[in-house]
Amino acid sequence: MSISHRSPFGEGMGVKPMNNVFVYCEIEGITVQEVSQELLTKGRKLANELGVELHAIAAGTGIKGKVEDQILPYGVDKLFVFDGEGLFPYTSAPHTDILVNLFKEEKPQICLMGATVIGRDLGPRVSSSLTSGLTADCTQLEIGDYDDKKAGKHYENLLYQIRPAFGGNIVATIVNPDHRPQMATVRSGVMQKAIYDGKAKEEVVYPDVTKYVPEIDYVVKVIDRHVEAAQNNLKGAPIVVAGGYGVGSKEGFDLLFKLAKELHGEVGASRAAVDAGWVDHDRQIGQTGVTVHPKVYIACGISGQIQHIAGMQDSGIIISINNDPDAPINAIADYVINGTVEEVVPKLIKYYKQNSK
Ligand SMILES: Cc1cc2nc3c(=O)[nH]c(=O)nc-3n(C[C@H](O)[C@H](O)[C@H](O)COP(=O)(O)OP(=O)(O)OC[C@H]3O[C@@H](n4cnc5c(N)ncnc54)[C@H](O)[C@@H]3O)c2cc1C
C-alpha cells in the first residue's frame, strides 16, 4: 500500500540521502515522555542504518536547561528546543506550525511521534500541511527497498511502516515512496528505550519561537486541565498475569489478582475479558490496548488472536494456561499448562506460597 500526494519539497528533494530522522518529543511540564525516549532509540537505529543524523524537537514553556539531559543521551545529534509562553499545555496550532515551518527548512526524510492524544492530533495536522502522508500506530519500523512494479521504479532505503491492518487480519507494510517526511506514530511501550552507547553530536539550538509561530496560533488558551494518573503499572510490571474470556467471570479475575499479588506482578486482560466487563479497560493488552514487555507473561484462558499477541509477543517467558491444547497462544508459549484456570491458578498460588517461604 502506498500513499500518494504531491511532494511539498519539490521533485526529487524529498528523497535526498542526507535528510535526517526527526523525533518530536512530548513534554509534560518539564518531563520528557517515555514514548518519546523509546522513539529516540528507534530513530537512532534508523538514522544509523541510513547514515544520517537523528534530530529531536522539544517545545514547551520553561524547558530550556531542563529537558536536554532527558533527550540527548538517546543518541541525538541535534536538538531543537522551542521554549516560549503558550507552548505548554499543548495546543494544536503552535506545535503544528513549529513542526511544519521547521520541516520546510530541514526537509527530514522521517518524522516519528508517539501515538498519544497529542501525537494523534499533531501528526495528521503536520502531515496534511506538508501533504506527506502518515501511518498511525506502527508496531515495527524498518528500513528497506521497494519495487513499484506498476511504475517500473526501484526505491532504496524507504521506511517500512508496519502495522496490523484490516481489523488485524493482516500485518501490512506501508511505504511512502515519493513524499517527505515519511511520518509514523507509535504507541507507548511498543519500542524499547535505551541510552545510546555510541557517539552522537549532541548539539542543542534554541530557535526564536516567534519566527515559527504566528501570534494568532495562541488564540486557544487552556484554562484548566485534569490529568488522570494511571491506575496500574502494567507497562512496567516485570510479571503480568493476563486473563481472557476463559477466566469466565469477575470472580475468576479475583483469582488472577491474588496470583499477581503473590508474584508482585500486575493483572492484564484480553479485549474479550474487558468487553465482558470483568476488568477495567486500562488493563487491556494488545493492538488497541497496552503493549507490555514483562519478564514473565502468564496467559490464563487467552486464545492468542493476532490483536492480543501484538501487545505481548516480546515478553521474556510466556506461560499459557488453557484447556485447549491447540489454542494458538500455545504456539508462542515457552510453557503450556493444559487445564482450566479454576483448577491451575489456585495450585500456582498454593505452591508458590509454599516454595517461597
Ligand atoms: C480491530 C481489533 C482490535 C482488537 N484489539 C484487541 C486487543 O487490543 N487486545 C485483545 O486481546 N483483543 C483484541 N481484539 C480482539 C481479538 O480479536 C480477540 O477477539 C480477543 O483477543 C479474544 O480474547 P480471548 O482470547 O480472551 O477470548 P477467546 O478467543 O474466546 O479465547 C478464550 C480462550 O480461553 C480458553 N478457555 C475457555 N475456558 C477455559 C477455562 N476454564 N480455563 C482455561 N482456558 C479456557 C479457550 O480454549 C480459548 O483459548 C481486537 C479485535 C479487532 C477486530
The ligand as an ORCA input file, in Angstrom:
! r2SCAN-3c Opt
* xyz 0 1
  C      -9.561     -4.082     15.379
  C      -9.458     -5.067     16.503
  C      -8.653     -4.778     17.574
  C      -8.542     -5.682     18.633
  N      -7.719     -5.379     19.671
  C      -7.543     -6.288     20.649
  C      -6.639     -6.033     21.718
  O      -6.015     -4.976     21.828
  N      -6.464     -6.999     22.645
  C      -7.127     -8.207     22.604
  O      -6.910     -9.050     23.496
  N      -8.004     -8.454     21.617
  C      -8.233     -7.531     20.646
  N      -9.129     -7.788     19.678
  C      -9.997     -8.987     19.816
  C      -9.331    -10.279     19.377
  O      -9.544    -10.481     18.003
  C      -9.935    -11.476     20.134
  O     -11.327    -11.482     19.969
  C      -9.655    -11.481     21.625
  O      -8.273    -11.275     21.855
  C     -10.068    -12.822     22.198
  O      -9.921    -12.809     23.577
  P      -9.713    -14.157     24.375
  O      -8.510    -14.878     23.882
  O      -9.772    -13.803     25.805
  O     -11.066    -14.936     24.068
  P     -11.350    -16.288     23.191
  O     -10.791    -16.084     21.857
  O     -12.775    -16.531     23.388
  O     -10.466    -17.353     23.922
  C     -10.749    -17.909     25.176
  C      -9.716    -18.973     25.439
  O      -9.914    -19.479     26.733
  C      -9.828    -20.895     26.693
  N     -10.683    -21.355     27.812
  C     -12.034    -21.425     27.897
  N     -12.400    -21.818     29.108
  C     -11.279    -22.000     29.825
  C     -11.006    -22.384     31.171
  N     -11.992    -22.639     32.023
  N      -9.720    -22.478     31.567
  C      -8.696    -22.233     30.687
  N      -8.888    -21.869     29.409
  C     -10.167    -21.735     28.997
  C     -10.351    -21.301     25.337
  O      -9.818    -22.552     24.966
  C      -9.790    -20.168     24.499
  O      -8.488    -20.497     24.035
  C      -9.273     -6.902     18.608
  C     -10.074     -7.194     17.518
  C     -10.166     -6.290     16.473
  C     -11.046     -6.640     15.304
*
